[in-house]
Amino acid sequence: MNKKLILIASTSLLASPALAHHPLGGLPMQTFSDGVLSGIGHPLLGFDHLFFVVLVGIVAAYTGFLRRAPLAYVGAMAIGCLMMSFGIGLPLKEFMIGLSLVVVGYFVLSGKPLNMPTAMGLFAVFGLFHGSAFGDTIASQELAVGGSVLVGYLIGLGALQYLIAIAAGFAMVHVWKALEATAMAPRLAGAAITGVGVFLTMENIEGLILPAMG
């Protein structure tokens, strides 16, 4: 089981650069469909986003609403990204992204399933910060070439993350046969991602403290 989880994590890390390859091959984005392709090709821009989407899928699977619960994340992510594209950013977003891995990862590690409202609330709150981070580097570029391109981009990006979340939850329950949140597979995944979150959070705290110290 441990080898399987290590393989999943390794594959995820290797997949991120591949997903980041732009499907338009550097051509200018001019239409709605260009935006959709850009959103699909741009992806998660980092393992922190990817791991959080995996957590969303695992948690959602044990709420009993695998298809519906991740929509809270996708919707909030799109709102955060859209806000940032119009210059409305959220503070401490990198810190909050690291914290999202710690908080949601801990719940998975604990083996205690979340109810639907709590899970969707966590997905929505942290989704805003993940979306704002996407907006830092991408959405403003899409907006510069037209609103329809930006809308297409958000749809492509949201669809990609939704499918990853569904795939993660489905694989945990139907491939690894972890039928309960207390099973070892989801708890080990939660432990691994929580560890990553703790590292990122400590790194972000250091980044906040050192400049303040001059």
N, CA and C atoms as a LAMMPS dump frame, in Angstrom:
ITEM: TIMESTEP
0
ITEM: NUMBER OF ATOMS
642
ITEM: BOX BOUNDS ff ff ff
-5.0000000000000000e+02 5.0000000000000000e+02
-5.0000000000000000e+02 5.0000000000000000e+02
-5.0000000000000000e+02 5.0000000000000000e+02
ITEM: ATOMS id mol type element x y z
1 1 1 N 0.835 -1.206 0
2 1 2 C 0 0 0
3 1 3 C 0.863 1.247 0
4 2 1 N 1.927 1.242 0.803
5 2 2 C 2.808 2.405 0.849
6 2 3 C 3.431 2.666 -0.516
7 3 1 N 3.814 1.576 -1.213
8 3 2 C 4.425 1.729 -2.523
9 3 3 C 3.443 2.345 -3.503
10 4 1 N 2.162 1.962 -3.373
11 4 2 C 1.149 2.522 -4.268
12 4 3 C 0.991 4.014 -4.041
13 5 1 N 0.969 4.428 -2.783
14 5 2 C 0.799 5.848 -2.47
15 5 3 C 1.998 6.656 -2.93
16 6 1 N 3.203 6.081 -2.769
17 6 2 C 4.408 6.769 -3.249
18 6 3 C 4.342 6.927 -4.762
19 7 1 N 3.842 5.899 -5.444
20 7 2 C 3.722 5.963 -6.899
21 7 3 C 2.746 7.051 -7.314
22 8 1 N 1.62 7.168 -6.574
23 8 2 C 0.633 8.21 -6.878
24 8 3 C 1.258 9.585 -6.743
25 9 1 N 1.956 9.803 -5.62
26 9 2 C 2.57 11.116 -5.381
27 9 3 C 3.605 11.436 -6.447
28 10 1 N 4.416 10.435 -6.8
29 10 2 C 5.452 10.659 -7.809
30 10 3 C 4.838 10.979 -9.16
31 11 1 N 3.768 10.251 -9.514
32 11 2 C 3.097 10.491 -10.787
33 11 3 C 2.498 11.881 -10.824
34 12 1 N 1.931 12.317 -9.7
35 12 2 C 1.333 13.643 -9.636
36 12 3 C 2.372 14.719 -9.873
37 13 1 N 3.522 14.561 -9.252
38 13 2 C 4.578 15.564 -9.402
39 13 3 C 5.103 15.592 -10.827
40 14 1 N 5.181 14.414 -11.45
41 14 2 C 5.668 14.358 -12.821
42 14 3 C 4.632 14.885 -13.794
43 15 1 N 3.357 14.76 -13.427
44 15 2 C 2.287 15.183 -14.334
45 15 3 C 2.159 16.686 -14.39
46 16 1 N 2.531 17.373 -13.314
47 16 2 C 2.325 18.812 -13.267
48 16 3 C 3.008 19.559 -14.392
49 17 1 N 4.32 19.321 -14.66
50 17 2 C 4.949 20.016 -15.77
51 17 3 C 4.321 19.651 -17.105
52 18 1 N 3.88 18.4 -17.236
53 18 2 C 3.287 17.992 -18.503
54 18 3 C 1.992 18.744 -18.748
55 19 1 N 1.168 18.9 -17.715
56 19 2 C -0.083 19.611 -17.849
57 19 3 C 0.141 21.081 -18.15
58 20 1 N 1.28 21.591 -17.683
59 20 2 C 1.533 23.009 -17.842
60 20 3 C 1.876 23.385 -19.278
61 21 1 N 2.099 22.392 -20.145
62 21 2 C 2.41 22.692 -21.536
63 21 3 C 1.198 23.324 -22.196
64 22 1 N 1.378 24.489 -22.779
65 22 2 C 0.251 25.227 -23.327
66 22 3 C -0.214 24.589 -24.628
67 23 1 N -1.502 24.206 -24.742
68 23 2 C -1.979 23.511 -25.934
69 23 3 C -1.999 24.385 -27.18
70 24 1 N -1.944 25.7 -27.013
71 24 2 C -1.954 26.585 -28.179
72 24 3 C -0.56 26.79 -28.757
73 25 1 N 0.457 26.225 -28.131
74 25 2 C 1.809 26.307 -28.66
75 25 3 C 2.351 27.713 -28.763
76 26 1 N 1.933 28.597 -27.85
77 26 2 C 2.444 29.961 -27.844
78 26 3 C 1.664 30.928 -28.719
79 27 1 N 0.646 30.433 -29.443
80 27 2 C -0.163 31.311 -30.28
81 27 3 C -1.035 32.21 -29.416
82 28 1 N -1.386 33.401 -29.882
83 28 2 C -2.211 34.308 -29.088
84 28 3 C -3.62 33.753 -28.878
85 29 1 N -4.176 34.033 -27.712
86 29 2 C -5.529 33.584 -27.39
87 29 3 C -6.523 34.658 -27.819
88 30 1 N -7.476 34.263 -28.647
89 30 2 C -8.39 35.237 -29.222
90 30 3 C -9.851 34.871 -29.046
91 31 1 N -10.156 33.625 -28.789
92 31 2 C -11.546 33.18 -28.737
93 31 3 C -11.846 32.462 -27.427
94 32 1 N -13.127 32.221 -27.212
95 32 2 C -13.575 31.47 -26.041
96 32 3 C -12.918 30.097 -25.99
97 33 1 N -12.882 29.407 -27.134
98 33 2 C -12.289 28.064 -27.154
99 33 3 C -10.797 28.105 -26.858
100 34 1 N -10.12 29.177 -27.281
101 34 2 C -8.711 29.335 -26.922
102 34 3 C -8.554 29.395 -25.407
103 35 1 N -9.458 30.132 -24.759
104 35 2 C -9.407 30.239 -23.301
105 35 3 C -9.621 28.908 -22.623
106 36 1 N -10.577 28.118 -23.136
107 36 2 C -10.841 26.792 -22.571
108 36 3 C -9.594 25.914 -22.669
109 37 1 N -8.98 25.898 -23.852
110 37 2 C -7.77 25.099 -24.043
111 37 3 C -6.64 25.578 -23.139
112 38 1 N -6.559 26.892 -22.952
113 38 2 C -5.529 27.446 -22.071
114 38 3 C -5.75 26.995 -20.637
115 39 1 N -7.002 27.033 -20.19
116 39 2 C -7.316 26.605 -18.826
117 39 3 C -7.005 25.142 -18.598
118 40 1 N -7.325 24.307 -19.593
119 40 2 C -7.037 22.879 -19.476
120 40 3 C -5.53 22.634 -19.481
121 41 1 N -4.823 23.36 -20.319
122 41 2 C -3.376 23.138 -20.437
123 41 3 C -2.588 23.726 -19.304
124 42 1 N -3.104 24.725 -18.652
125 42 2 C -2.364 25.363 -17.564
126 42 3 C -2.51 24.676 -16.239
127 43 1 N -3.23 24.184 -15.98
128 43 2 C -3.419 23.379 -14.855
129 43 3 C -3.463 23.858 -13.496
130 44 1 N -2.587 23.266 -12.671
131 44 2 C -2.551 23.537 -11.242
132 44 3 C -1.309 24.306 -10.85
133 45 1 N -0.415 24.467 -11.775
134 45 2 C 0.752 25.324 -11.552
135 45 3 C 1.568 25.014 -10.315
136 46 1 N 1.506 23.828 -9.819
137 46 2 C 2.308 23.491 -8.649
138 46 3 C 1.704 22.359 -7.855
139 47 1 N 2.558 21.619 -7.168
140 47 2 C 2.077 20.452 -6.426
141 47 3 C 1.195 20.833 -5.256
142 48 1 N 1.326 22.071 -4.71
143 48 2 C 0.472 22.449 -3.594
144 48 3 C -0.988 22.496 -4.023
145 49 1 N -1.266 23.061 -5.195
146 49 2 C -2.634 23.08 -5.719
147 49 3 C -3.101 21.664 -6.053
148 50 1 N -2.235 20.91 -6.699
149 50 2 C -2.589 19.549 -7.098
150 50 3 C -2.937 18.694 -5.886
151 51 1 N -2.12 18.756 -4.847
152 51 2 C -2.383 17.962 -3.651
153 51 3 C -3.678 18.372 -2.971
154 52 1 N -3.989 19.671 -2.993
155 52 2 C -5.236 20.091 -2.361
156 52 3 C -6.438 19.544 -3.121
157 53 1 N -6.378 19.554 -4.441
158 53 2 C -7.48 19.01 -5.237
159 53 3 C -7.642 17.512 -4.966
160 54 1 N -6.531 16.808 -4.787
161 54 2 C -6.597 15.392 -4.427
162 54 3 C -7.292 15.215 -3.077
163 55 1 N -6.947 16.076 -2.109
164 55 2 C -7.618 16.031 -0.803
165 55 3 C -9.108 16.285 -0.939
166 56 1 N -9.469 17.248 -1.778
167 56 2 C -10.887 17.553 -2.007
168 56 3 C -11.614 16.293 -2.471
169 57 1 N -11.012 15.581 -3.408
170 57 2 C -11.639 14.366 -3.91
171 57 3 C -11.762 13.278 -2.86
172 58 1 N -10.727 13.116 -2.035
173 58 2 C -10.766 12.086 -0.992
174 58 3 C -11.832 12.418 0.05
175 59 1 N -11.837 13.662 0.519
176 59 2 C -12.834 14.067 1.514
177 59 3 C -14.234 13.937 0.939
178 60 1 N -14.422 14.392 -0.296
179 60 2 C -15.743 14.342 -0.923
180 60 3 C -16.26 12.913 -1.032
181 61 1 N -15.353 11.98 -1.311
182 61 2 C -15.756 10.584 -1.465
183 61 3 C -16.404 10.055 -0.198
184 62 1 N -15.917 10.499 0.947
185 62 2 C -16.438 9.974 2.214
186 62 3 C -17.567 10.814 2.789
187 63 1 N -17.947 11.881 2.099
188 63 2 C -19.176 12.591 2.481
189 63 3 C -20.385 11.904 1.86
190 64 1 N -20.118 11.07 0.846
191 64 2 C -21.211 10.446 0.111
192 64 3 C -21.677 11.287 -1.065
193 65 1 N -21.001 12.424 -1.291
194 65 2 C -21.391 13.322 -2.381
195 65 3 C -20.155 13.641 -3.235
196 66 1 N -19.545 12.614 -3.774
197 66 2 C -18.299 12.791 -4.522
198 66 3 C -18.465 13.744 -5.694
199 67 1 N -19.592 13.691 -6.381
200 67 2 C -19.765 14.536 -7.558
201 67 3 C -20.153 15.97 -7.218
202 68 1 N -20.829 16.147 -6.099
203 68 2 C -21.325 17.492 -5.772
204 68 3 C -20.375 18.301 -4.901
205 69 1 N -19.767 17.672 -3.906
206 69 2 C -18.951 18.415 -2.937
207 69 3 C -17.795 19.187 -3.581
208 70 1 N -17.069 18.621 -4.564
209 70 2 C -15.957 19.38 -5.157
210 70 3 C -16.386 20.658 -5.881
211 71 1 N -17.675 20.775 -6.207
212 71 2 C -18.144 21.974 -6.888
213 71 3 C -17.977 23.217 -6.013
214 72 1 N -17.994 23.03 -4.681
215 72 2 C -17.769 24.17 -3.784
216 72 3 C -16.366 24.718 -3.971
217 73 1 N -15.396 23.823 -4.122
218 73 2 C -14.024 24.275 -4.374
219 73 3 C -13.906 24.935 -5.741
220 74 1 N -14.436 24.275 -6.76
221 74 2 C -14.302 24.782 -8.123
222 74 3 C -14.939 26.166 -8.251
223 75 1 N -16.13 26.342 -7.67
224 75 2 C -16.806 27.629 -7.748
225 75 3 C -16.04 28.724 -7.031
226 76 1 N -15.569 28.427 -5.818
227 76 2 C -14.817 29.426 -5.055
228 76 3 C -13.482 29.73 -5.715
229 77 1 N -12.843 28.697 -6.272
230 77 2 C -11.581 28.906 -6.977
231 77 3 C -11.767 29.869 -8.146
232 78 1 N -12.842 29.673 -8.903
233 78 2 C -13.123 30.547 -10.047
234 78 3 C -13.379 31.986 -9.582
235 79 1 N -14.107 32.145 -8.481
236 79 2 C -14.375 33.488 -7.949
237 79 3 C -13.085 34.163 -7.522
238 80 1 N -12.224 33.432 -6.79
239 80 2 C -10.95 34 -6.349
240 80 3 C -10.07 34.389 -7.516
241 81 1 N -10.06 33.551 -8.554
242 81 2 C -9.257 33.826 -9.743
243 81 3 C -9.803 35.053 -10.475
244 82 1 N -11.12 35.13 -10.606
245 82 2 C -11.75 36.263 -11.287
246 82 3 C -11.514 37.563 -10.521
247 83 1 N -11.625 37.497 -9.201
248 83 2 C -11.359 38.684 -8.384
249 83 3 C -9.946 39.194 -8.61
250 84 1 N -8.981 38.274 -8.606
251 84 2 C -7.591 38.676 -8.772
252 84 3 C -7.348 39.255 -10.151
253 85 1 N -8.052 38.745 -11.154
254 85 2 C -7.864 39.25 -12.509
255 85 3 C -8.333 40.692 -12.629
256 86 1 N -9.221 41.107 -11.721
257 86 2 C -9.667 42.492 -11.68
258 86 3 C -8.945 43.302 -10.6
259 87 1 N -7.876 42.728 -10.079
260 87 2 C -7.045 43.46 -9.134
261 87 3 C -7.471 43.366 -7.691
262 88 1 N -8.407 42.468 -7.361
263 88 2 C -8.867 42.301 -5.979
264 88 3 C -8.233 41.031 -5.425
265 89 1 N -7.081 41.19 -4.801
266 89 2 C -6.354 40.042 -4.282
267 89 3 C -6.672 39.749 -2.826
268 90 1 N -6.37 38.552 -2.399
269 90 2 C -6.549 38.156 -1.005
270 90 3 C -5.197 38.171 -0.301
271 91 1 N -5.169 38.585 0.955
272 91 2 C -3.893 38.64 1.69
273 91 3 C -3.427 37.25 2.106
274 92 1 N -2.122 37.125 2.282
275 92 2 C -1.519 35.905 2.83
276 92 3 C -1.928 34.646 2.072
277 93 1 N -2.08 34.752 0.758
278 93 2 C -2.609 33.614 0.007
279 93 3 C -1.672 32.403 0.043
280 94 1 N -0.358 32.632 -0.038
281 94 2 C 0.564 31.501 -0.004
282 94 3 C 0.518 30.802 1.352
283 95 1 N 0.413 31.594 2.411
284 95 2 C 0.28 31.02 3.748
285 95 3 C -0.995 30.183 3.849
286 96 1 N -2.1 30.728 3.325
287 96 2 C -3.38 30.034 3.405
288 96 3 C -3.391 28.766 2.557
289 97 1 N -2.67 28.776 1.45
290 97 2 C -2.6 27.576 0.614
291 97 3 C -1.86 26.461 1.358
292 98 1 N -0.735 26.812 1.988
293 98 2 C -0.034 25.82 2.802
294 98 3 C -0.905 25.322 3.941
295 99 1 N -1.614 26.264 4.58
296 99 2 C -2.494 25.896 5.69
297 99 3 C -3.632 24.994 5.228
298 100 1 N -4.095 25.192 3.995
299 100 2 C -5.19 24.358 3.486
300 100 3 C -4.785 22.892 3.439
301 101 1 N -3.523 22.626 3.104
302 101 2 C -3.041 21.25 3.086
303 101 3 C -2.977 20.672 4.489
304 102 1 N -2.594 21.514 5.455
305 102 2 C -2.502 21.058 6.841
306 102 3 C -3.889 20.751 7.394
307 103 1 N -4.821 21.675 7.214
308 103 2 C -6.154 21.533 7.819
309 103 3 C -6.918 20.368 7.196
310 104 1 N -7.067 20.375 5.881
311 104 2 C -7.848 19.323 5.227
312 104 3 C -7.089 17.997 5.277
313 105 1 N -5.761 18.065 5.146
314 105 2 C -4.967 16.852 5.267
315 105 3 C -5.111 16.207 6.633
316 106 1 N -5.209 17.034 7.682
317 106 2 C -5.385 16.495 9.036
318 106 3 C -6.702 15.738 9.167
319 107 1 N -7.763 16.3 8.589
320 107 2 C -9.054 15.612 8.67
321 107 3 C -8.997 14.261 7.97
322 108 1 N -8.301 14.191 6.842
323 108 2 C -8.152 12.913 6.146
324 108 3 C -7.307 11.961 6.982
325 109 1 N -6.221 12.478 7.556
326 109 2 C -5.348 11.673 8.41
327 109 3 C -6.084 11.123 9.624
328 110 1 N -6.979 11.914 10.183
329 110 2 C -7.683 11.501 11.402
330 110 3 C -8.632 10.336 11.169
331 111 1 N -9.052 10.149 9.916
332 111 2 C -9.991 9.067 9.62
333 111 3 C -11.425 9.385 9.988
334 112 1 N -11.686 10.639 10.347
335 112 2 C -13.046 11.049 10.703
336 112 3 C -13.681 11.767 9.512
337 113 1 N -14.698 11.175 8.893
338 113 2 C -15.308 11.805 7.722
339 113 3 C -16.015 13.101 8.096
340 114 1 N -15.926 14.091 7.218
341 114 2 C -16.608 15.357 7.426
342 114 3 C -18.017 15.278 6.863
343 115 1 N -18.943 16.013 7.491
344 115 2 C -20.265 16.074 6.896
345 115 3 C -20.232 17.014 5.699
346 116 1 N -21.275 16.96 4.911
347 116 2 C -21.312 17.711 3.66
348 116 3 C -21.136 19.223 3.855
349 117 1 N -21.884 19.882 4.769
350 117 2 C -21.727 21.339 4.915
351 117 3 C -20.322 21.753 5.353
352 118 1 N -19.724 21.005 6.278
353 118 2 C -18.382 21.347 6.755
354 118 3 C -17.36 21.186 5.641
355 119 1 N -17.461 20.084 4.909
356 119 2 C -16.523 19.843 3.818
357 119 3 C -16.626 20.937 2.762
358 120 1 N -17.838 21.269 2.371
359 120 2 C -18.014 22.281 1.329
360 120 3 C -17.575 23.658 1.819
361 121 1 N -17.757 23.931 3.109
362 121 2 C -17.297 25.195 3.667
363 121 3 C -15.786 25.322 3.595
364 122 1 N -15.088 24.253 3.966
365 122 2 C -13.623 24.263 3.881
366 122 3 C -13.153 24.391 2.439
367 123 1 N -13.812 23.648 1.547
368 123 2 C -13.432 23.723 0.133
369 123 3 C -13.59 25.142 -0.394
370 124 1 N -14.676 25.801 -0.012
371 124 2 C -14.966 27.14 -0.524
372 124 3 C -13.978 28.167 0.015
373 125 1 N -13.734 28.122 1.324
374 125 2 C -12.829 29.107 1.932
375 125 3 C -11.432 28.995 1.328
376 126 1 N -10.897 27.793 1.305
377 126 2 C -9.546 27.623 0.779
378 126 3 C -9.512 27.762 -0.744
379 127 1 N -10.628 27.438 -1.391
380 127 2 C -10.691 27.594 -2.842
381 127 3 C -10.499 29.031 -3.287
382 128 1 N -11 29.977 -2.502
383 128 2 C -10.818 31.393 -2.833
384 128 3 C -9.339 31.748 -2.908
385 129 1 N -8.557 31.225 -1.962
386 129 2 C -7.121 31.545 -1.924
387 129 3 C -6.36 30.843 -3.047
388 130 1 N -6.728 29.601 -3.324
389 130 2 C -6.089 28.913 -4.443
390 130 3 C -6.403 29.641 -5.744
391 131 1 N -7.651 30.064 -5.91
392 131 2 C -8.028 30.792 -7.102
393 131 3 C -7.314 32.12 -7.228
394 132 1 N -7.153 32.813 -6.103
395 132 2 C -6.447 34.089 -6.123
396 132 3 C -5 33.902 -6.567
397 133 1 N -4.398 32.799 -6.145
398 133 2 C -3.021 32.511 -6.564
399 133 3 C -2.954 32.238 -8.06
400 134 1 N -3.94 31.518 -8.61
401 134 2 C -3.987 31.319 -10.056
402 134 3 C -4.078 32.662 -10.768
403 135 1 N -4.896 33.547 -10.226
404 135 2 C -5.096 34.849 -10.843
405 135 3 C -3.841 35.685 -10.874
406 136 1 N -2.946 35.479 -9.924
407 136 2 C -1.681 36.218 -9.883
408 136 3 C -0.89 36.064 -11.17
409 137 1 N -0.875 34.857 -11.687
410 137 2 C 0.029 34.57 -12.792
411 137 3 C -0.655 34.331 -14.131
412 138 1 N -1.986 34.1 -14.111
413 138 2 C -2.615 33.721 -15.362
414 138 3 C -3.818 34.567 -15.754
415 139 1 N -4.778 34.696 -14.854
416 139 2 C -6.066 35.265 -15.242
417 139 3 C -5.941 36.676 -15.788
418 140 1 N -5.042 37.48 -15.237
419 140 2 C -4.883 38.846 -15.734
420 140 3 C -4.431 38.845 -17.186
421 141 1 N -3.64 37.829 -17.569
422 141 2 C -3.191 37.724 -18.951
423 141 3 C -4.363 37.39 -19.869
424 142 1 N -5.245 36.504 -19.383
425 142 2 C -6.407 36.143 -20.189
426 142 3 C -7.346 37.342 -20.351
427 143 1 N -7.512 38.113 -19.26
428 143 2 C -8.41 39.259 -19.295
429 143 3 C -7.925 40.291 -20.294
430 144 1 N -6.611 40.417 -20.434
431 144 2 C -6.041 41.427 -21.326
432 144 3 C -6.428 41.196 -22.776
433 145 1 N -6.77 39.962 -23.123
434 145 2 C -7.115 39.678 -24.515
435 145 3 C -8.606 39.485 -24.723
436 146 1 N -9.399 39.717 -23.691
437 146 2 C -10.841 39.666 -23.87
438 146 3 C -11.557 38.871 -22.808
439 147 1 N -12.753 39.354 -22.441
440 147 2 C -13.528 38.695 -21.394
441 147 3 C -13.93 37.285 -21.745
442 148 1 N -14.259 37.025 -23.018
443 148 2 C -14.676 35.67 -23.395
444 148 3 C -13.537 34.673 -23.23
445 149 1 N -12.307 35.135 -23.459
446 149 2 C -11.146 34.265 -23.267
447 149 3 C -10.994 33.921 -21.791
448 150 1 N -11.185 34.914 -20.923
449 150 2 C -11.08 34.68 -19.491
450 150 3 C -12.137 33.686 -19.011
451 151 1 N -13.366 33.853 -19.489
452 151 2 C -14.437 32.924 -19.117
453 151 3 C -14.087 31.506 -19.564
454 152 1 N -13.617 31.382 -20.794
455 152 2 C -13.215 30.07 -21.281
456 152 3 C -12.092 29.477 -20.459
457 153 1 N -11.148 30.335 -20.087
458 153 2 C -10.031 29.879 -19.262
459 153 3 C -10.515 29.318 -17.93
460 154 1 N -11.415 30.038 -17.273
461 154 2 C -11.925 29.594 -15.98
462 154 3 C -12.688 28.281 -16.11
463 155 1 N -13.437 28.136 -17.19
464 155 2 C -14.173 26.89 -17.406
465 155 3 C -13.194 25.727 -17.602
466 156 1 N -12.169 25.94 -18.418
467 156 2 C -11.184 24.88 -18.644
468 156 3 C -10.448 24.493 -17.376
469 157 1 N -10.006 25.503 -16.618
470 157 2 C -9.272 25.246 -15.381
471 157 3 C -10.156 24.559 -14.352
472 158 1 N -11.404 25.032 -14.233
473 158 2 C -12.333 24.429 -13.281
474 158 3 C -12.657 22.989 -13.642
475 159 1 N -12.877 22.733 -14.932
476 159 2 C -13.203 21.376 -15.366
477 159 3 C -12.056 20.418 -15.086
478 160 1 N -10.826 20.864 -15.353
479 160 2 C -9.665 20.017 -15.102
480 160 3 C -9.569 19.639 -13.626
481 161 1 N -9.687 20.621 -12.748
482 161 2 C -9.555 20.348 -11.315
483 161 3 C -10.711 19.497 -10.797
484 162 1 N -11.903 19.737 -11.306
485 162 2 C -13.058 18.929 -10.911
486 162 3 C -12.822 17.464 -11.272
487 163 1 N -12.348 17.215 -12.468
488 163 2 C -12.104 15.845 -12.905
489 163 3 C -11.01 15.173 -12.085
490 164 1 N -9.973 15.937 -11.717
491 164 2 C -8.909 15.377 -10.883
492 164 3 C -9.456 14.996 -9.51
493 165 1 N -10.287 15.861 -8.935
494 165 2 C -10.883 15.564 -7.629
495 165 3 C -11.751 14.312 -7.701
496 166 1 N -12.596 14.227 -8.724
497 166 2 C -13.455 13.052 -8.886
498 166 3 C -12.608 11.796 -9.052
499 167 1 N -11.556 11.892 -9.86
500 167 2 C -10.692 10.736 -10.097
501 167 3 C -10.01 10.286 -8.808
502 168 1 N -9.564 11.247 -7.983
503 168 2 C -8.887 10.898 -6.726
504 168 3 C -9.84 10.168 -5.78
505 169 1 N -11.055 10.693 -5.636
506 169 2 C -12.023 10.046 -4.763
507 169 3 C -12.434 8.683 -5.275
508 170 1 N -12.66 8.587 -6.583
509 170 2 C -13.06 7.317 -7.187
510 170 3 C -11.966 6.267 -7.018
511 171 1 N -10.709 6.676 -7.271
512 171 2 C -9.602 5.733 -7.156
513 171 3 C -9.448 5.23 -5.725
514 172 1 N -9.605 6.135 -4.76
515 172 2 C -9.436 5.735 -3.369
516 172 3 C -10.467 4.681 -2.973
517 173 1 N -11.713 4.861 -3.409
518 173 2 C -12.794 3.961 -2.988
519 173 3 C -12.861 2.712 -3.857
520 174 1 N -12.743 2.868 -5.17
521 174 2 C -13.018 1.751 -6.073
522 174 3 C -11.761 1.026 -6.55
523 175 1 N -10.629 1.703 -6.582
524 175 2 C -9.398 1.044 -7.015
525 175 3 C -8.663 0.449 -5.82
526 176 1 N -8.484 1.276 -4.765
527 176 2 C -7.785 0.788 -3.57
528 176 3 C -8.727 0.208 -2.528
529 177 1 N -10.019 0.218 -2.846
530 177 2 C -11.031 -0.424 -1.99
531 177 3 C -11.017 0.11 -0.567
532 178 1 N -10.695 1.393 -0.418
533 178 2 C -10.756 2.035 0.899
534 178 3 C -12.166 2.561 1.084
535 179 1 N -13.044 1.715 1.549
536 179 2 C -14.474 2.03 1.568
537 179 3 C -14.867 2.963 2.706
538 180 1 N -14.02 3.091 3.704
539 180 2 C -14.303 3.969 4.839
540 180 3 C -13.159 4.958 5.026
541 181 1 N -13.494 6.114 5.612
542 181 2 C -12.468 7.133 5.866
543 181 3 C -11.403 6.637 6.827
544 182 1 N -11.747 5.628 7.623
545 182 2 C -10.801 5.076 8.601
546 182 3 C -9.802 4.109 7.968
547 183 1 N -9.968 3.8 6.689
548 183 2 C -9.056 2.865 6.022
549 183 3 C -7.646 3.444 5.972
550 184 1 N -6.666 2.569 5.826
551 184 2 C -5.277 3.004 5.881
552 184 3 C -4.876 3.875 4.697
553 185 1 N -5.366 3.551 3.498
554 185 2 C -4.939 4.277 2.29
555 185 3 C -5.231 5.781 2.364
556 186 1 N -6.475 6.195 2.652
557 186 2 C -6.711 7.638 2.732
558 186 3 C -5.957 8.297 3.876
559 187 1 N -5.811 7.595 4.995
560 187 2 C -5.11 8.193 6.129
561 187 3 C -3.623 8.388 5.831
562 188 1 N -3.016 7.444 5.121
563 188 2 C -1.615 7.612 4.725
564 188 3 C -1.468 8.768 3.737
565 189 1 N -2.416 8.876 2.804
566 189 2 C -2.391 10 1.863
567 189 3 C -2.528 11.316 2.611
568 190 1 N -3.437 11.349 3.593
569 190 2 C -3.61 12.545 4.406
570 190 3 C -2.356 12.901 5.178
571 191 1 N -1.688 11.885 5.711
572 191 2 C -0.458 12.126 6.47
573 191 3 C 0.625 12.715 5.576
574 192 1 N 0.773 12.156 4.382
575 192 2 C 1.813 12.639 3.463
576 192 3 C 1.556 14.085 3.056
577 193 1 N 0.309 14.393 2.728
578 193 2 C -0.007 15.748 2.267
579 193 3 C 0.031 16.734 3.429
580 194 1 N -0.368 16.304 4.611
581 194 2 C -0.25 17.172 5.781
582 194 3 C 1.201 17.541 6.025
583 195 1 N 2.093 16.573 5.865
584 195 2 C 3.52 16.849 6.037
585 195 3 C 4.018 17.9 5.057
586 196 1 N 3.567 17.8 3.824
587 196 2 C 3.928 18.808 2.825
588 196 3 C 3.381 20.17 3.252
589 197 1 N 2.138 20.179 3.738
590 197 2 C 1.522 21.427 4.178
591 197 3 C 2.243 22.062 5.345
592 198 1 N 2.692 21.253 6.284
593 198 2 C 3.437 21.784 7.432
594 198 3 C 4.734 22.435 6.956
595 199 1 N 5.426 21.767 6.043
596 199 2 C 6.664 22.323 5.502
597 199 3 C 6.416 23.664 4.813
598 200 1 N 5.384 23.715 3.964
599 200 2 C 5.078 24.953 3.254
600 200 3 C 4.661 26.057 4.216
601 201 1 N 3.879 25.696 5.227
602 201 2 C 3.412 26.692 6.197
603 201 3 C 4.579 27.266 6.977
604 202 1 N 5.487 26.412 7.421
605 202 2 C 6.651 26.896 8.15
606 202 3 C 7.513 27.794 7.261
607 203 1 N 7.634 27.402 6.008
608 203 2 C 8.408 28.206 5.057
609 203 3 C 7.754 29.571 4.847
610 204 1 N 6.429 29.586 4.769
611 204 2 C 5.704 30.84 4.575
612 204 3 C 5.779 31.729 5.81
613 205 1 N 5.727 31.106 6.995
614 205 2 C 5.868 31.883 8.241
615 205 3 C 7.248 32.524 8.301
616 206 1 N 8.25 31.748 7.928
617 206 2 C 9.612 32.284 7.897
618 206 3 C 9.698 33.464 6.927
619 207 1 N 9.029 33.324 5.79
620 207 2 C 9.052 34.406 4.807
621 207 3 C 8.369 35.662 5.289
622 208 1 N 7.411 35.514 6.209
623 208 2 C 6.72 36.676 6.772
624 208 3 C 7.53 37.319 7.895
625 209 1 N 8.216 36.479 8.684
626 209 2 C 8.922 36.98 9.865
627 209 3 C 10.235 37.665 9.507
628 210 1 N 11.001 37.037 8.63
629 210 2 C 12.329 37.575 8.31
630 210 3 C 12.292 38.991 7.751
631 211 1 N 11.411 39.32 6.809
632 211 2 C 11.382 40.712 6.34
633 211 3 C 10.983 41.69 7.45
634 212 1 N 10.092 41.23 8.35
635 212 2 C 9.652 42.113 9.446
636 212 3 C 10.792 42.402 10.416
637 213 1 N 11.74 41.47 10.504
638 213 2 C 12.877 41.647 11.397
639 213 3 C 13.955 42.539 10.778
640 214 1 N 13.764 42.862 9.506
641 214 2 C 14.726 43.73 8.832
642 214 3 C 15.961 42.985 8.41
